[in-house]
Amino acid sequence: MTYLRSTIANWDIDLTSAVGQDLIRRIEEGGLTVFRQQPGFIRYRLMRADARTTVAVAEWESEDLGRAGAQRYREWMQSSGIMEHLSLHTYDGPVVVAS
């Protein structure tokens, strides 16, 4: 079974604004690079649920690799200044059904 992390982010800015779009672009360009460099990384998806909420899903080959990779990603978000604009709530666990 693979390991999944799902994170809901509440942002302090409107993600449809120019500043918000720039932050999303930085995640797409820099954040995805960080994920792809991590052992065991499978895929990442980021959905804008509304103007101030996103839902991210990252899939990993194992829990150990997923936790380590997620920590490196959060370190990147901190160093890039993105973390100062959001609060996170993460759910994680083994994938029990997949298609």
C-alpha positions, 0 to 999 in steps of 0.5 A: 500500500502507498501512503497519502497525505492530504493537507487543507490550507487556509490562506491569508490572501485571495488566491485569485489575486495577482499575489495569490497567483504568484504564490501558486506559480511558485509552488508549481515551479519550485515546490514540485521540483522539491517533491520530485527530488524526494525518494518514494514520491509518486504524485502531488495535486493541489486544488483551489477549493475557494479564494482562500482555501486549497487542498493538497494531496501527495502520494508516496511509496511508504510512510517513512519516505512520505514523512521525510519528503513532506518535511523537506517540502515544508522546509522549502515552503518556509524558506520561500516565504509561502508558509507565512501566508497560510495555516495547515491541517494535514491528514495522512495514512495508508491508501486502502482503495485506489483505482 
